[in-house]
């Protein structure tokens, strides 16, 4: 019998309590659990720390198969564990694309073998992400991977008929289409957010309306079909208003925001440092503030990292040639503490809701995003909120180092992560 006693942690930021884990399940929660009930347990002293349900990421790029130079399922799940995640959704834009039962099962089995967190594959909406023909949605759902989330992320499903058919198809098994909202004709050659900074720098702009027009279309389609649509990496104040309107209608629309869109702005592009090149691009300060408010009031359902690892050579080059994307698994919780908790916009219970409960519900992960209560799976994260320190990518578990936070001081540190009671991170280090 395996036992762990977490002593004196503040559950979801509330009063300090002890939590006993036995064989992967929470068996007791209370004050001063008796010595007899916890006899033989490994004791974790957690005074002053916050105990959260294990974090769930709806949007992770693990790159395997095909781009193992950037990341693998093993290294990506290690990074996830260090960041406090116990489950991640692996996006479909791999090589080959995860558009068949065979590929999603391969990714799912690699996740089972890695052991650092659960990996739930995301299936492609269209064959080869080409937007022309629906992929094997039913077969991927019926596979061992049990796919419920489908996305062509990296590309937009811009054909309205294809999008409608996808929404109709997944409705049969309560699936969801996660849309990368980007009208391709409005963003051809785009390098950054369209606005004052892009005009001054002479870089081709990515207008907010390219995102907002697709979101408007897709919430209408989801309402028409009666299906679920999820908006990936929402990034503009206008997008917030469209989602807020759709929710006021009672439509089944959810949305995510990335940590970097909660903190960074397009002013950073003045440095021409390609680490700030991302899709969708960094927006304005007004957009950032609107996104924070929307996450706080629940218009935006959850935080998703869009962890996008790239090898050194794809980022250490001139701006125009650089790949788009940032790593984010190992810094996500710190950025959320900095932008949402330390500003008073969310408490720790709100963080648990936006980074565990809601993403698990959207992805239909039954054993994640659960209360910290007896009888529940012991997927847990311990956070030291008092920690302050600079981000050092040299110590990342991820295979890639393309973080926009290098050298920036951020608050909070994950000290322990438990996957079904097994410690994957101990004292901030991989177990």
C-alpha positions as CSV (number, residue, x, y, z in Angstrom):
1,X,0.0,0.0,0.0
2,X,1.3,3.4,-1.0
3,X,0.6,6.4,1.2
4,X,1.4,10.1,1.0
5,X,0.4,12.7,3.6
6,X,0.4,16.3,2.4
7,X,0.4,18.3,5.6
8,X,-0.9,21.8,6.1
9,X,-1.7,22.8,2.5
10,X,-4.3,25.5,1.7
11,X,-6.7,23.6,-0.5
12,X,-7.7,26.0,-3.3
13,X,-6.3,28.8,-1.2
14,X,-8.6,28.1,1.7
15,X,-7.8,26.9,5.2
16,X,-4.8,24.7,5.8
17,X,-5.6,21.0,5.9
18,X,-4.0,17.7,5.7
19,X,-4.6,15.4,2.7
20,X,-4.0,11.7,2.8
21,X,-3.4,9.8,-0.5
22,X,-3.7,6.0,-0.5
23,X,-2.9,3.9,-3.6
24,X,-3.6,6.8,-5.9
25,X,-6.8,8.0,-4.3
26,X,-7.5,10.8,-1.8
27,X,-8.7,8.9,1.3
28,X,-8.9,11.7,3.9
29,X,-9.0,15.4,4.2
30,X,-8.9,17.2,7.5
31,X,-7.0,18.9,10.3
32,X,-4.3,16.9,12.1
33,X,-5.0,13.5,10.5
34,X,-4.3,10.9,13.1
35,X,-0.9,9.2,13.1
36,X,-2.5,5.8,12.8
37,X,-4.4,6.6,9.6
38,X,-1.2,8.0,8.0
39,X,1.1,5.4,9.4
40,X,3.9,4.6,6.9
41,X,3.1,7.5,4.7
42,X,5.6,9.7,2.9
43,X,5.1,13.1,4.5
44,X,5.1,16.3,2.4
45,X,5.3,19.4,4.6
46,X,3.2,22.0,2.7
47,X,2.7,24.9,5.1
48,X,2.0,28.1,3.2
49,X,1.5,26.3,-0.1
50,X,-1.6,26.1,-2.2
51,X,-3.0,22.7,-3.2
52,X,-4.8,22.6,-6.5
53,X,-6.3,19.8,-8.6
54,X,-3.8,18.8,-11.3
55,X,-3.7,21.3,-14.1
56,X,-5.2,20.4,-17.5
57,X,-4.0,21.9,-20.8
58,X,-6.4,21.9,-23.7
59,X,-3.7,23.1,-26.2
60,X,-0.2,21.6,-26.2
61,X,2.1,20.8,-29.1
62,X,4.2,17.7,-28.3
63,X,5.6,17.6,-31.9
64,X,5.9,13.8,-31.9
65,X,5.7,12.1,-34.4
66,X,7.8,14.0,-36.9
67,X,9.5,16.9,-35.1
68,X,11.3,15.2,-32.3
69,X,14.0,17.8,-32.6
70,X,11.6,20.3,-31.1
71,X,9.9,18.1,-28.5
72,X,8.8,14.5,-27.8
73,X,5.9,13.1,-25.8
74,X,8.4,12.2,-23.1
75,X,10.1,15.7,-22.9
76,X,6.8,17.5,-23.3
77,X,5.1,15.6,-20.5
78,X,8.1,16.2,-18.3
79,X,7.7,19.9,-18.9
80,X,4.0,19.6,-18.2
81,X,4.6,17.9,-14.9
82,X,7.1,20.6,-13.9
83,X,4.4,23.1,-14.7
84,X,1.9,21.4,-12.5
85,X,-0.1,19.7,-15.3
86,X,-1.4,16.1,-14.9
87,X,-3.1,16.1,-18.4
88,X,-2.5,17.7,-21.7
89,X,-4.3,17.6,-25.1
90,X,-1.7,17.0,-27.9
91,X,-2.5,19.0,-31.0
92,X,-2.8,17.2,-34.4
93,X,-0.3,19.2,-36.5
94,X,2.4,16.5,-36.4
95,X,4.1,14.7,-39.2
96,X,2.2,12.6,-40.2
97,X,-0.9,14.6,-39.2
98,X,-3.0,13.0,-36.5
99,X,-6.0,12.6,-38.8
100,X,-6.4,8.8,-38.5
101,X,-7.1,6.4,-35.7
102,X,-3.6,4.9,-36.1
103,X,-1.8,8.2,-35.5
104,X,-3.9,9.3,-32.5
105,X,-3.5,5.9,-30.9
106,X,0.3,6.1,-31.4
107,X,0.4,9.5,-29.6
108,X,-1.9,8.1,-26.8
109,X,0.3,5.0,-26.3
110,X,3.4,7.2,-26.2
111,X,1.7,9.2,-23.4
112,X,0.9,6.0,-21.5
113,X,4.6,5.0,-21.7
114,X,5.9,8.4,-20.7
115,X,4.2,8.4,-17.3
116,X,4.7,12.1,-16.5
117,X,1.2,13.1,-17.3
118,X,-1.9,11.9,-19.2
119,X,-1.8,12.7,-22.9
120,X,-5.2,13.1,-24.7
121,X,-4.7,13.3,-28.5
122,X,-6.6,16.0,-30.4
123,X,-7.7,14.7,-33.8
124,X,-7.5,16.8,-37.0
125,X,-10.7,18.1,-38.4
126,X,-9.6,17.7,-42.0
127,X,-7.3,15.3,-43.9
128,X,-3.8,16.6,-43.7
129,X,-5.0,19.9,-42.2
130,X,-5.8,20.9,-45.8
131,X,-9.4,22.1,-45.1
132,X,-10.8,20.1,-48.0
133,X,-12.2,16.8,-46.6
134,X,-13.2,15.7,-43.2
135,X,-10.8,13.4,-41.4
136,X,-11.7,10.1,-39.7
137,X,-13.6,11.8,-36.9
138,X,-15.7,8.8,-35.9
139,X,-12.8,6.4,-36.1
140,X,-10.6,8.6,-34.0
141,X,-13.3,8.8,-31.4
142,X,-13.9,5.1,-31.4
143,X,-10.2,4.3,-31.2
144,X,-8.3,3.5,-28.0
145,X,-7.5,7.2,-27.7
146,X,-11.2,8.1,-27.4
147,X,-10.7,11.5,-29.1
148,X,-13.3,14.1,-28.2
149,X,-11.5,17.3,-29.3
150,X,-10.8,18.0,-33.0
151,X,-8.7,20.9,-34.3
152,X,-6.7,21.9,-37.4
153,X,-4.8,24.2,-35.1
154,X,-2.0,26.0,-36.9
155,X,-4.6,26.4,-39.7
156,X,-8.1,27.7,-39.7
157,X,-11.0,25.6,-40.9
158,X,-12.0,28.5,-43.2
159,X,-14.5,26.7,-45.4
160,X,-17.9,27.3,-43.8
161,X,-19.4,24.2,-45.3
162,X,-16.6,22.0,-43.9
163,X,-16.9,23.6,-40.5
164,X,-20.7,23.0,-40.5
165,X,-20.2,19.3,-41.4
166,X,-17.6,18.9,-38.7
167,X,-19.9,20.4,-36.1
168,X,-22.7,18.1,-37.2
169,X,-20.5,15.0,-37.2
170,X,-19.1,15.4,-33.7
171,X,-22.4,16.3,-32.2
172,X,-23.3,12.5,-32.4
173,X,-20.7,11.7,-29.7
174,X,-20.5,15.0,-27.8
175,X,-17.3,16.0,-29.4
176,X,-16.1,19.6,-29.9
177,X,-14.4,21.4,-32.7
178,X,-11.6,23.7,-31.5
179,X,-11.1,26.4,-34.0
180,X,-7.9,28.3,-34.8
181,X,-9.7,31.5,-35.8
182,X,-7.7,33.1,-38.6
183,X,-9.2,34.2,-41.9
184,X,-6.3,33.3,-44.2
185,X,-6.9,35.9,-46.9
186,X,-6.8,38.7,-44.3
187,X,-3.5,37.4,-42.9
188,X,-1.5,36.5,-45.9
189,X,2.2,37.3,-45.1
190,X,1.3,38.7,-41.7
191,X,4.2,39.1,-39.3
192,X,2.6,40.8,-36.2
193,X,-0.5,42.5,-34.9
194,X,-1.9,45.1,-37.3
195,X,-1.8,48.5,-35.6
196,X,0.4,51.4,-34.8
197,X,3.5,49.3,-34.1
198,X,3.3,47.3,-37.3
199,X,2.9,50.6,-39.3
200,X,5.9,52.1,-37.6
201,X,8.1,49.0,-38.1
202,X,6.9,48.3,-41.6
203,X,5.8,44.8,-40.9
204,X,2.8,43.2,-42.5
205,X,-0.1,43.3,-40.0
206,X,-2.4,40.5,-38.7
207,X,-5.7,42.4,-38.2
208,X,-8.0,41.7,-35.3
209,X,-10.9,41.3,-37.7
210,X,-9.3,38.2,-39.2
211,X,-9.9,36.4,-35.8
212,X,-13.2,38.0,-35.0
213,X,-14.9,37.3,-38.3
214,X,-14.2,33.6,-38.0
215,X,-15.4,33.5,-34.4
216,X,-18.6,35.3,-35.3
217,X,-19.3,32.8,-38.2
218,X,-18.5,29.8,-36.0
219,X,-20.6,30.7,-33.0
220,X,-23.5,31.1,-35.4
221,X,-22.8,27.8,-37.1
222,X,-22.6,26.1,-33.7
223,X,-25.9,27.6,-32.7
224,X,-27.5,26.5,-36.0
225,X,-26.3,22.9,-35.6
226,X,-26.7,22.7,-31.8
227,X,-23.1,21.5,-31.4
228,X,-20.0,22.5,-29.3
229,X,-17.4,24.9,-30.6
230,X,-14.3,25.9,-28.7
231,X,-12.2,29.0,-29.7
232,X,-8.5,28.5,-29.4
233,X,-6.1,31.2,-28.2
234,X,-8.6,34.1,-28.3
235,X,-6.6,37.3,-28.4
236,X,-8.6,40.4,-29.1
237,X,-11.1,42.6,-27.2
238,X,-13.5,42.2,-30.1
239,X,-13.3,38.4,-29.9
240,X,-14.3,38.7,-26.2
241,X,-17.4,40.6,-27.0
242,X,-18.5,38.1,-29.7
243,X,-18.0,35.2,-27.3
244,X,-19.8,37.1,-24.5
245,X,-22.7,37.7,-26.8
246,X,-22.9,34.1,-27.9
247,X,-22.9,32.9,-24.3
248,X,-25.7,35.4,-23.5
249,X,-27.7,33.5,-26.1
250,X,-27.1,30.2,-24.3
251,X,-25.1,28.8,-27.2
252,X,-22.5,26.0,-26.5
253,X,-19.4,28.1,-27.0
254,X,-16.2,28.0,-25.0
255,X,-12.9,29.8,-25.3
256,X,-9.4,29.8,-24.1
257,X,-6.6,32.4,-23.6
258,X,-2.9,31.8,-23.5
259,X,-0.7,33.0,-20.7
260,X,1.4,35.1,-23.1
261,X,-1.7,37.0,-24.3
262,X,-2.5,37.8,-20.7
263,X,0.9,39.5,-20.2
264,X,2.8,40.5,-23.4
265,X,2.0,43.2,-25.9
266,X,3.0,44.0,-29.5
267,X,5.3,46.8,-28.2
268,X,7.8,44.0,-27.5
269,X,8.1,43.4,-31.3
270,X,10.1,46.6,-31.5
271,X,13.1,44.6,-30.3
272,X,12.8,42.4,-33.5
273,X,13.5,39.4,-31.2
274,X,11.8,36.4,-32.8
275,X,11.0,34.9,-29.4
276,X,8.0,37.3,-29.5
277,X,6.7,36.0,-32.9
278,X,3.6,34.0,-32.3
279,X,0.2,33.1,-33.9
280,X,-2.1,34.8,-33.1
281,X,0.3,37.7,-32.6
282,X,0.8,39.6,-29.4
283,X,-1.9,42.3,-29.3
284,X,-2.3,45.7,-27.7
285,X,-2.4,46.7,-24.0
286,X,-6.1,47.3,-24.4
287,X,-6.6,43.7,-25.7
288,X,-4.5,42.3,-22.8
289,X,-6.7,44.1,-20.2
290,X,-9.9,42.9,-21.9
291,X,-8.6,39.3,-21.9
292,X,-7.8,39.5,-18.2
293,X,-11.3,40.8,-17.4
294,X,-13.0,38.2,-19.6
295,X,-11.0,35.4,-17.9
296,X,-12.0,36.8,-14.5
297,X,-15.7,37.0,-15.3
298,X,-15.9,33.6,-17.0
299,X,-16.4,34.8,-20.6
300,X,-13.2,33.1,-21.4
301,X,-13.4,29.6,-19.9
302,X,-9.9,28.6,-19.4
303,X,-6.2,29.2,-19.8
304,X,-4.4,27.0,-22.4
305,X,-0.7,27.2,-23.0
306,X,-0.4,26.7,-26.7
307,X,3.0,25.3,-25.8
308,X,4.8,25.5,-29.2
309,X,8.4,24.3,-28.9
310,X,10.9,25.1,-31.7
311,X,14.6,24.1,-32.1
312,X,17.2,26.9,-31.7
313,X,17.8,27.4,-35.4
314,X,14.1,28.1,-36.1
315,X,14.1,31.0,-33.7
316,X,17.7,32.3,-33.7
317,X,17.3,34.0,-37.1
318,X,15.9,37.2,-38.6
319,X,12.3,38.0,-37.7
320,X,10.7,37.3,-41.1
321,X,12.2,33.8,-41.3
322,X,11.5,32.7,-37.7
323,X,8.9,30.2,-36.8
324,X,5.8,31.3,-34.8
325,X,5.3,30.0,-31.3
326,X,6.5,30.0,-27.6
327,X,7.0,27.3,-25.0
328,X,4.6,27.7,-22.1
329,X,4.0,24.6,-20.0
330,X,6.6,25.4,-17.3
331,X,5.7,29.1,-16.9
332,X,1.9,29.1,-17.3
333,X,0.9,29.0,-13.7
334,X,3.4,31.7,-12.7
335,X,2.1,34.0,-15.4
336,X,-1.5,33.4,-14.3
337,X,-0.5,34.1,-10.7
338,X,1.3,37.3,-11.8
339,X,-1.5,38.6,-14.1
340,X,-4.7,37.3,-12.4
341,X,-4.0,36.4,-8.7
342,X,-1.5,39.0,-7.7
343,X,-3.7,41.7,-9.4
344,X,-6.8,40.5,-7.4
345,X,-8.7,39.4,-10.5
346,X,-8.9,35.7,-9.5
347,X,-8.4,33.8,-6.3
348,X,-6.8,30.4,-6.2
349,X,-10.2,28.7,-6.4
350,X,-10.7,30.7,-9.6
351,X,-7.3,29.4,-10.9
352,X,-8.4,25.9,-10.2
353,X,-11.6,26.5,-12.1
354,X,-9.8,28.1,-15.2
355,X,-6.8,25.7,-15.3
356,X,-8.3,22.4,-14.2
357,X,-12.1,22.1,-13.7
358,X,-13.2,23.9,-16.9
359,X,-10.6,22.5,-19.4
360,X,-11.2,19.0,-18.1
361,X,-14.9,19.5,-18.6
362,X,-14.5,20.9,-22.2
363,X,-12.2,17.9,-23.0
364,X,-14.5,15.5,-21.2
365,X,-11.6,14.1,-19.1
366,X,-13.5,12.3,-16.3
367,X,-10.5,11.6,-13.9
368,X,-9.1,15.2,-14.1
369,X,-10.4,18.5,-12.9
370,X,-11.9,16.8,-9.8
371,X,-12.4,18.2,-6.3
372,X,-9.8,17.7,-3.7
373,X,-12.0,15.4,-1.7
374,X,-12.0,11.8,-0.4
375,X,-12.7,9.2,-3.1
376,X,-11.3,11.4,-5.9
377,X,-8.2,10.5,-8.0
378,X,-5.1,12.0,-6.5
379,X,-4.1,14.2,-9.5
380,X,-2.8,17.2,-7.5
381,X,-0.4,20.2,-7.7
382,X,1.3,22.0,-4.8
383,X,2.3,25.6,-5.4
384,X,4.5,27.9,-3.4
385,X,3.0,31.3,-4.1
386,X,5.6,33.2,-2.1
387,X,8.4,32.2,-4.4
388,X,9.9,34.8,-6.7
389,X,12.7,34.2,-9.2
390,X,13.9,34.8,-12.7
391,X,13.0,32.4,-15.6
392,X,16.0,30.3,-16.7
393,X,15.3,28.3,-19.8
394,X,18.5,26.4,-19.3
395,X,16.8,24.4,-16.6
396,X,13.7,23.6,-18.6
397,X,12.5,20.0,-19.0
398,X,11.3,20.8,-22.5
399,X,13.6,20.1,-25.3
400,X,13.1,23.7,-26.6
401,X,14.1,27.0,-25.0
402,X,11.9,29.5,-27.0
403,X,10.4,31.3,-24.0
404,X,9.6,35.0,-24.0
405,X,10.2,35.2,-20.2
406,X,13.9,34.5,-20.1
407,X,15.4,36.6,-17.2
408,X,12.0,37.9,-16.2
409,X,11.1,37.5,-12.5
410,X,7.8,35.7,-12.1
411,X,6.0,34.6,-8.9
412,X,5.1,31.1,-7.8
413,X,6.7,27.7,-8.2
414,X,5.3,24.2,-8.5
415,X,6.9,22.2,-5.7
416,X,5.1,18.9,-6.2
417,X,2.9,17.3,-8.8
418,X,1.0,14.0,-8.2
419,X,-0.4,11.8,-11.0
420,X,-2.8,9.3,-9.5
421,X,-0.9,9.6,-6.2
422,X,2.5,9.1,-7.7
423,X,4.9,12.0,-7.4
424,X,6.1,13.2,-10.8
425,X,7.7,16.4,-9.3
426,X,9.3,16.6,-5.8
427,X,10.7,19.9,-4.4
428,X,10.5,21.4,-7.9
429,X,12.4,18.7,-9.6
430,X,11.3,15.8,-11.7
431,X,10.9,12.6,-9.6
